[in-house]
Amino acid sequence: MGTVKRDYQIKLNCGQETILLERRGCNGRLDMAARLLKELDGRVDALGLGGANFYYHLGSRRYPCPAGQYLFRQVRKTPLVDGSGWKQWIEPRAISQLAFLPTGSRALVVSILDRFWLARALQAGGYPVLAGDAAFGLKLPLGFPLWTFMILGYLTMPLLARLPLAYLYPLGLDQEKSHPRYRHLFARVKIIAGDWHFIRHHLPVSLPGKVIITSGTTPADRELLRRRGAAWLLATTPVFDGLSPAANAMEAIMVALGATAPQYTALAGKLGWLPSLYCLQK
């Protein structure tokens, strides 16, 4: 569902297998994404859907995302994933690399509903979580502690899950636009975590000493973070030829290699694809 400007092709050697990883943006057009999924169905080993989740996740509950469910129904033969398996099994492992931060350093997770497992791991690791869903998704300048947000989410998600995806998340060319907002939320935390397009869309002009936890970045994205003063990038997906694929692409690779969700961690570890920490200020 993203912009075609970020499309790429990468050939990966995975032991005895070679994977051709290709990203194809649809500029936020649901009809174009549906048509492309139908065309690729049965012709590739796995498909990863970016920009639309099948479900919003909150604790043990999940709420269907209408756009994601519609696109899921377009595919009959090829396994189709949305990155939630990678987010659940791999991303929480990133927290072990934050030991250099003082316990109690606060984290802003721009969308708990997209990264609940990462948020829970941060909270359990001693990094109090501020939920950015109200600000980044609903355009309300509010941030809530994780457990407060969960209570509010249980009450409101049956209705809010029906909102149009384009209202909640930057799609297509909107992903290239910058609207710096919610500086008060960014200023309250040391860690900024979650979907890169959500983060980039509202990125403040100054990020002194911040730690960014995300995936899907390019060399230009990392240079942007460096110029704005961010100190560290904790990439939750590996970097191939300068590109860090999104979680959905990495889960599609896992499936293409024959792994099931509980096997993702072992396979990612064997291939050296677990989260890595990069210093941005050298």
Salt bridges, closest charged atoms under 4 A:
ASP7 OD1 - ARG23 NH1 2.61
GLU22 OE2 - ARG24 NE 2.93
ASP31 OD2 - ARG29 NH2 3.00
GLU91 OE2 - ARG115 NH2 2.90
ASP114 OD1 - LYS87 NZ 2.60
ASP114 OD2 - ARG115 NH1 2.64
ASP174 OD1 - LYS177 NZ 3.38
ASP221 OD2 - ARG6 NH2 2.67
ASP221 OD1 - ARG200 NE 3.87
GLU223 OE2 - ARG226 NH2 2.67
